[in-house]
Amino acid sequence: MLALVSTSLGQITLKGRVIDAKSGKALIGANVRLIGTSIGIATNNKGEFILEKVPEGAYTLRASYSGYEVSSMNINSSKSDILFKLKSSLINLDQVVVSGTGTHRRLKDSPVPVEVMTASDIKKGGISTIEDALVMLNPSFSFRPTAMGTNMTLNGMKGDYILILVNGKKMTGDISGYVDLSRIDMGRVKRIEILKGAASSLYGSDAIAGVINIITDQPHDALNIMSTTRFGGKGSFIENINTDINVGKFTSSTSYQRRQSDGWQLSKITEDSVPTRRKVSDKFHSDIVNQRFAFDPSKNLNIYVEGSYFTKEIERPVNKDAKDLSGFDYDMSYENYTIGLGGKYLFGNSAYISLDVNANNYEYYKVYTRDIISKSDTTTHAGEEILTKRQRYLSTNLKGVFKIGKYNKISIGSEYVKDYLKNPTDLTESKNVYTLALYAQDEIRILKKLQLVPGFRYIYHETFKNKFTPKIAAMYSLGEFNFRLSYAAGFKAPLLTDLYYYKEATKKGKQTITIGNPDLKPEKSNYYSFNTEYTSKYCNISVNGYINDLRDVIATKDLTTDEDKANGINSRTTYENLNKARTQGVDISVNSYLGAGFSLGGGYSYVDARDRKTKIRLEESTRHSGTIRANYIHEWNNYRLNVNLNGRLQGKKFVKSTEKDAPKYQIWNLTTNHSFSPVGMFLFEINAGIENLFDYSQNLPYGSNLGTLSPGRTFFASLTIRFKK
């Protein structure tokens, strides 16, 4: 790999090309990097690259491109005729992932199973949202829309047990316990990594059902400007604009995304047969801006500062007066801003130290659309904004990764987290809580074919004090097979509303009181899995069996006394660690190349998720779901065609024992992608297709439990223009 770099003041220049080994065509946007340094660049429209002012020394130069095998060579002096001939990888397992161990590993060499959706997968499927990416490309996820947001589940466990990361940093800000995913700019997504099961030793609280790590693209071009405009059904419009600048040691990355839709109804009556104007998908528009600046003072040091700003406005049908219940009395307004800074220092290819500081503020408001006069004669005027919830999150993470000899890679770090919540309807005053953590992991290669990864996290939480979370994973390789066995503990800290909630409400003359419990313990889980993977040149098959035992589940407990009832209090409840649950199942994925440009893949997920005391199925769980992908690609001299058929098949979703299941469904999408050879420094690409090819929709009364919100068959088209220098 990388030898120690000379301290000479001399500099070298590296010039060359990256091409397809079979056709000889230039690979545009291939990543060329000096391993163990922060020096790298992307190839231009001719497949060319140049690295200038490189400090003299001995290096390993590596070229990589999505869908191709990685190639490397040793460099110790200037060269102007470097030629990388990359071989196409029919089954791409050579890509780098980070979520399984928190360090960079080849997907096929990761002891912890990680599933990946690449930007190419997303583009081929004509996918425009993170929800569609997860549902159409992975059978283990499901979503169910409600009036309070979208309920996400992973292998039978609800969204508040799923940790969402962006570039390894926690994404906070939820609506009714579910992280607001509409803030993710899909125009910058490089890949989505999915780690199933408990992972709290690496990532802390909430990582019980699994982790979704969204990796965004970082600038490597001298200048890259890209615009994608997409029109779809029901007034859907998306505009993405990205600008990347790479000048010497300085890089800047700017992105903007606009999304809007007119929304739609599936039924004009409610479950009680009352006329309604309410929509299952409301009219909205949103804007998000991301900015990142990075600077490399030396080949070993990289520092950055980044931030984002997001707004979203939801417009809903307005009630005409107090008697009209066919609409709403208010719209919703959302705002989020983040800021982060940090850096990484590389000790060659043997070690690094990183520091990351991140702050996040997420809040949303009710925006009243008519005057409201309450029984206490107070008036809320049309246009008035009233805060519903404000969440703030601050984290500081110091981490070091060190290679010890040939067989050990040690990760060790510490983290400080502070959560803040202001919720006028549920808390008498704003509250905050802090957490301190220490964590460590050792990646051990005992033999060439055997790897072990033990690790732990110790935390001190302000309310429940101490928690220790261990894990261990092992992988044994035998020919074309990989066998993986793992155990991991997970935990979820009580929410601030669980700890400090206080609410009095009166409905139809009945008074209820709900009180938080500051003595709550964290919810805990033990996750066991066994994975078998077979890989050949033309096929990859993975089977994963798992059991996830959950205990100390937080639930409501009735405290109502006879005195309460005598005083007109119908119900008094609090929160306690009461329940136990278990999810167990099997996930299967298959990817194959059939020849002549055809490939076929898909997945199947079976889940049995139940309360261990009552044996009742867990809310939002689906037993059977599957995905199917068929793809055809053919390239002519100046034109490439890609045709993709993508299907989602899902069984009934259990909602509650007192409610009807959400119906089963299947959705099929057809997408065509048309790429053209560069015209000077410009690249053009057209996507067009049909969503919901067979025009399926669940036209049930408003308020019914739905498996899908699809309005039926719609058409879309997009144009991407890219200027690259």
N, C-alpha and C positions, 0 to 999 in steps of 0.2 A: 504494500500500500504506500504510505507516505513516509519518506525518510525525514530526518531532522533538517529543517531549512537552514541554509547557510546565512550567516550574518553579514555577508558581503553587501556593499552598497550598490552592486551592479544590478541591472534590470534586464529582463528578457521579454520578447514578444512572441506570441503564439498565434498563428494564422492557419486556417484550414476550412474544410467543408464537412458536412454530415449528409450522407446520401443513403438511399435504399439499396441494400446489397444486391437485390435481384434486378431492379429496374434501372438503377443508377440515377433516379430522380432525387432532387434536393428535398431534404426534410426540413420544412419551414417551422421555426419555433422550437427546434430541438434544444435541450438544455446541455450546455458544456460547462463543466465546473472542475476546479482544482480541489481535490478531496482534502479535507482538513483545514480549508481556508474559507473565507467569505467571498472569494473571487469566482465569478461565473457570469455567463451571458447566454442569450438565446440566439440561434441562427437567424439570418435575415431571409428575404424572399428567394435568395439563390442558394440557401443552405450554408452560407458562409458565416464564419465567426472570426473575431480577432480579440485577443487579450493582450493589452499593452501595459507597460510599466509594472510588470510582475517582478517582485524581488527575486534575485538570483537564488537558485536552490534546486533541490530534487523534489519532484512532485509526481502524483498520479493524476492524469487528466482523464476525466470520464465524460462520455456522451450518452444521453438517454432521451428517449422519445416514447410517448404513449403508444402501446401496441407493438413495441420493438424490444429486443434484447439489449441490455446495457453493454457498452464496450469501453475498455480502459486501456491506457498506455502510460508508460513511464516517461517523464520529461525532465531534463536537467539543463537545457540550453534553448536558445531561440530556435523556432522552426516556422517555416512559412508554407509548407506543403503537407500539413497534417490532413489525413483523409480517414474519416470514420465511415465504415460500411456496416450499417446496422441491419440485422436480420429480423424479419417480421416474426413476432411471437403470436402464434395462432391462439394460444390460451395464455393470457397475460397474467402471470404470477410473479413477474420480476419487478413489479413496481414497489416503491418504498412506502411503508406505513409506519405510524408512530403510536397509535392508540393502544396496542396490545401490551407494550412494555414501557411506554413513555420515551423510548429511544427509537432511532431509525433502524428498521429491519426490512429485509425483503419479505414480501407477503408469503412466499412459499417457505421462508425460514423462520416465521414467527411462531414461538412456542404457544402463544395464546391465539386462538382463532379470531381473525379479523375479516369482516366482509367489507367490500369496497364497491362504491358506485363512482365511476370516473366521469369527468366532464364530457367525454365522448359518449358514454352510456346515456347521459342526460340529454345530450344534443340529439342522438339517434332516436330517442323516444319522444322528441318534441315536447319535453317536460319544462314547465315554467315556474313551478313552485316546489318547495321542499316537501310539502305533504304529498304531492303527486309522485315525486321521486321515491319516497319511502314506500308508498302503497303499490306503485306499478312495478317497482324493481325488487322489492323484498317482501315475501309473504308473511313475515313475522310481525309486521306493523299493521295496524288498522286505525282508522279515524272514524269518529261519530260526531256529527255536528249537533250542537245544542244552542239554546238561546244565550247561554253564558260563554260560549266559545266552542272550540273543537276538542273533543276528548281523544287523546292519543293513547294507544296501548302497544306494548311490546311483549310478545309471548305471554299474554294474559294479564299483564300488570299495567296499571294506569300510568299516565304521563308524569305524575308527581314522583314516580320512582325511576324516571329516566333522566339522566344528566345530559344536557345539551352543551357542547363546547364549540367555540369558533377558534380555530388555530390553537387548540389546547386550553383555551380560557373559558371559564364558565359564563354561559349566557343566562342572565337573570331578567326578571320582569314577566309576571304571569297574569293571566286572567282566570280567576276561579281555580287556581292551582296548576294551570297548564301554561307552559312558557309560550309567549307570543312569537310564533315562527314567521310571521309576516315581515319581520325585520331583516330577514336573510336575503341578501342581494345575490340572486342566482347567477347573475352575469359574471361574478368573480369566483364562483365555486370551481376548484380544481378537482376535488374528489370529496366524497363523503365516506368516512370510515365508521363502521358499526362494530362495537364490542358488546356482545350479549352477556348477560349475567352480572353478578356483583363485581364491582371494581373499586371499592372504597379505599383499598390500600394505596391505590395510585391517585384517585381523584377525590376522595372525601365523601361528604354527604350527598345523598340522592342517587348514587350509583348502585342501585339494587337490581333493577330490571336490566339495565344496560347503559351504554354511553354512545351518543352520536357526536362524532367529531367532524366538523365541517372545515375542510382545509381550503383556503383561498389562494388564488394565483398571486405570485409576487413578481415584480417587474425584472426582466432580464434583457429586454431590448433597449437600444439607445433611444428609440422613440417608438411608441406604439399607441395609436388612437383607434378605438373600435366603437362602432355604434350598431346596436341591434334593435330593430323596430318590429314589434309583433302585434298583429290584430287577430282577434278571435271572436267567438260568439258571445251574445249578451253584452255587447259593448265593451268587451275585454280589450285592453290596450296596455302594452308594456314597452317601455323605452329604457334601454341600458346604454350608458356612455362611459367608457373607460379610457383614461389617459395615463400612460406610464412613461417616465423619463428616467434614463440611466446615463448619468454624466460622470465619468470617473468614479470617484468614491461616494457620490451622492445619488440616491434614487428617490423618486416621488411616484406615488400611485394614487390616483384619484378616480373615484367611481360615483356614478349617479344612477338611480333607478326610480322610474315613475311607474306606478301601477294604478289601474282604475277599472271599474266594472259597473254596469248598470244594475246588477243583481237580478234575481228572478224568483218567481213563485212556482211551487209545484201544485198547490191547491188553494182555492179561494174560500175554503171553509175550514173550521177548526174541528177537533175531535168531537165537540158538542154540537156540530152542524150549524155553527154560528158563522156568518160571513166575516171574512177577515181580509185586510190589505197587507198583512205582514208577509215578509219574504223569508225563504229559507237561507238565501244569500243576499245580504243587504248591499245597496249601492255604496261604493266607497272610492276614495282615491288616497294614495299614499306616496310619500317621497322619502328617499334615503340617500344621504351623501356620506361616503367614506373617504378618509384621507390618511395616508401613511407616508412619513418621511424616514429615510434610513441613511446612515452615514457610516462608512468604513474607514476609520482613522488609520488602520493598518490591515494587513492581510489576515490577522488573527482576531480583530475586534470589530463587532458590528453593534451599533446603537440605533434605536428607533424611537419615534413618537407617533402615535396614531389617534384617531378619533372618528366618531360618527354622529350623525344627527338624523332622527327619524320622526316623521309625523304621519298620522293616519286619521282621516275623517270618515265616519260612517253616517250615511244619511238614511233615515227610516221614515215610513209613512207616518204622518202626524194625526193625532186624535183631534177631532173637530171641537170637542168639549168634554166635560167630565163624564158624560154618559157614553161617549164613544170609546169603545175598547178595541176597535178594529186596527188601530195603529199604535203609536207610542207617544209619550209626552216629551221625549228628549232623544237627541242623537248622541253619538259617542265620539270623543276626541282623544287621541293617544299621542304621547310624546316620549321620546327616548334620546338620551345623549350619553356617549361614552368617551372616555379618554384613557390612553394607556401609554406607558413608556417603559423602556428596558434595554437590555443589551446582552450580548453573549461574547465570551472570550474563549478562543480555541487554543488548546495546547497541542498543536499539530493534529494528528488523527487519533490521539490517545486519550484526550480528556477535554472537557469544557465546563465553564461555569456560566450560569445565566441568572438574570434578575428580571422579573416582570412585575410591574405595578399597574393595576387596572381599577378604574372607578366607573360605575354605571348608575344612571338615574332613569327610572321608568315610571311614568304616571299616566293616569287617564281620568277623564272628566265626563260628567253628564252635561250636555249642552241643551238646555230646555228650549223647546220649539213653540210652546204656548205658556201663558200665565197659569200658574197653579196656586190655588188658595187652599191651605190646609185647614183642619178643624180648629187649629189654634190661631186662625186668622192671619197667619204669616203668608206672604206671597212670594212665589218664585217667578221672576219675569222671563218672558221669552228672550233668548239670547244669553241668559245668565249661565255661566259655567260653574259647576260645583265639583270639587275634587272627590273622586271615589277612592283612589288608592295612589300612594306614592311609595315606591320602593327604591332603596339605595343599597349599593353593594360595593365594598372596597376589598381588594385582595392584594397581598404582596407575597411573591413566591421566589425564594432563593434556592437554586438547584445546581448540583454538580454531578457530572458523569465522568467516571475514571476507569480506564482499562488497567487491570492489574494482571500483568503477565499475559499469557496466551489464552487463558481459560475463564477469566472473570471480567465482567463489566459491572461496576458498582454505581448505583444511583442513590444519592442522598440529598435530602432537602428539608426546608422548613417553610411553613405558610402561615400567614395571618389573614383572617377574614373577619369583616364586620358587616352585619346585616342591619338595615334600618327600615322601619315600616311606619307610615302614617295612613290610617284607615279610619276616617271619621265615623263611618257607620258601624264599625265592629270593635274599635278600640277607644277607650276614654281619653287616651293620650298617645303620642308617638312613642315607639319602643325600638330598642336596638339590642343586639347581642353579639359577642365576639367569640371567635374560635382560634386556638393556636394548634399547630400540627407539626409533627416530625415524621418523616417517612424515609424508608430505605428499601433497596431492592438489589439483588445480585443475579446477573445473568451468567449462568455457569454452563460452559460447554465441557462436559465430563469426557465424552468421546466425540469422534467426528459425527456420530449418528444420534447422540443423546444430549439433550439440553434440559437444564432445570432452571426455574426462575422463582425463588422464594422472595417474599417481601412483606412489609407491614407498614401500618400507619398508626401512630399514637396521637390522639387529640385531647385537648382540654377545652371543654365547652363551658361557657359562663354559667349555664343553668344545671346541666346534668353532669358536669365535671369530666371524668376520665372515660376514654374509650380506646380499646386496642383492637385493631383490625388486621388480621394476617391473610396471606394468600400463598399458594404454591402451584406452579404449573410445570408440566414436563412434556417433552416431545421426543419421540423416537422415530427415526427415518429408516425405512427398509425398502430399498429399491425405489419403485414409483409410489410407495405408500408413506404417509405420515400419520402417526398415531399421537394424539394429544390427550392428556388427562389433567384436570385442574380442579382445585378447590379455592374458593374465595369467599371472604366474609364481606358483608355490606351493611351500611347503616344509613338512616335518614333522620337528621335532627328535627325535633318538633318545630313547626312553623311558629312565627311570632304570634299569629292569630290563635294557634292552639294553646300557647302559653298564657296569653293575656286577654283573650277575647272577652268582651262583655256586651251583651245586647238584650234589650227589652223590646218586645214587639207585641202588638195587639192586632188580631185578625178575627173578624166576625165575632167580636166581643170576648175572645179568649186571649189571655195574656200568657206569653212564654218568656222565659229568661234563660239565656245561655251564658255560661261562665267558663273562662279558660282555666288551665291548670299549670302553674309554674313548676310543678314537681314531675312533669312528664319525662319519661326516659326516651331515648331514641328508638325508632323501629329498627329491627336487626334482621339479617338474613344470612343463611349459609347456602352457597351455590356450588353444585357439583356438576361436572360435565365430562363427557368422553366424546372425542372427535376422531373420525377416520376419514382420511382424504386420499384419493387416488388421482394422480396426474400423469398424463402422457402428452405426446405432441399434439394430439387432436382432441383431447377430452380431459375434463376435470370434474370429479364427483366428490362431494363432501356430505357426510352424515354426522349430525351432532345431536346427541341425547343429553338431557339435562334434568336436574331437580333443583328447584329454588324454594327453600323453606324460610318462611317469613314469620317472625314472632314479635310480640309487644306492639301489635298493630293498634294505632290510635283510633278509638271509636267513641261515640257518645254514650254517656251513662246517665240514667234517670235518677234525679235526686229529689223528686217531688214529694213533699210531705203533706199530711192532713192539714197542717196549718196553712200551707201554701194554697191548698184547694179552698179552705175557708176564707182566704183573703182574695180569692178570685184569680189565683195564679194556676193556670191549667197545666203548665209544664215547666220544670226547672232541670236543666241538664248541664253536664260538664264533660270534659274529655279525660279518658283513662287509657292506659295501655292494656287492652282487653283481649284482642283476638290473635289467632294464629291462622296462617294460610300456606298453601303449597301450590306451586305451578310446576308441572312436569310435562315433557313433550319431546318431540323429535323435529329437527329442521333438516331438510334435504335440499341441496342445490346441485344443478347439473349445467355445465357449459361445454359445448362441443363445436368443432369446426367440421362441416360436412364435405367441404371441397367446392371448387368452382365459385367461390365467393359467398357461399351459404353457411350460416351458423345458426345454431339452435340452442336455447337454454331455458332455464326456469327453476322454480323452487316450490317446495311444499312445506307447510307448517302444520303440525298437530299439537294442540295445547289442551291439557286438562288442568284447569285452575279452580281451586275450591277453598272455601273456609274449612279449616281442619276441625272445628267444633261442630258446625251445623251441616257440613258436607254440601252446602249450597255453592253453586258456581260463583266465582268472583265477578263483580260487576264489570261490564265492558269486555268480557272475554269472548273469544271466538275459537271454536274447536278446530275448524278446517279452513285453510286459505291457501291459495297458490298463485303463482305468476308464470307466464309463458312469454318467451321472446324469440322471434324469428327475424333474422337479418340477412339482407343480400347487399353486397357491395361489388361494384365493377368500375374500373378506371380506364378511360380512354386517354388520348394524348393530352388534352387540355380540359378534361371534364371528368368528375367523379360522381357517381350516383350511389346513394345509400337508401334502401327501402327497409323499413322496420315495422313489424307487427308486434304489438305488445298487449297482453291480456292480463286481467286481474279477476280471479274467481274467489269469492268469499262466502262462507256459510253464514247461518244466522248468528247474530251477536246477542249474547245474554246481557240485558240491561239491569233489571231488578226483578225479584220474584213477584212483585206486585204489578209489573208492567209487561207489555208485549215485547217479544224479542225484535231487534232490528232485522229486517228481512235480508235474506241472502241476495247476492247479485253477481253479475259479471259484466265487466267493461272491457272493450277492445278499442285500441287506438292504432291508426295507420299513419305513419310519418314518412315523408320523402325528404332527403337532404341532397342538395345540388351544389357542388363545389367546383370552382373554376380556377384555372391557372392564374398566377399573378399577372396583373397589368401594371407594369412598372413597379411601384411600391405599394400598390393597392391589391387587396384580396376581396373577392365577392363570394357570398354564400347565401343560398335561398333555402328555407325550410317551409314545407307546406304539408298539410295533412288533415285528417278527420279524427276528432275526439268522439268516443262513444259511437263506433262504427255502426252498430246494430240498433241505435236509437232507443236504448233502455233508460227508463226513469221510474222512480218510485213516487207516483202521484198520490200519496196518502194525505189525509187531512193534516193541516198545520198543527204542530205539536206532537205528531207521531214520532216514534223512534225510527230513524232512517239509517240504512246502511251506506247509502251514497246520496249526495246532493245533486248529482248530474242532471241537467235540464233536458238531456237527450242529445241527439247528434248535433255537433257544431263543427265548424271549419276554422282553420287558422292558417296564417301565412306570416313569415318573418323574413327580413332582409338584414344581413350582416355586411357591413363595409369596414374593412380594416386597413389602416395605413401603418406600414411597418418599415422601420429604417434600421 
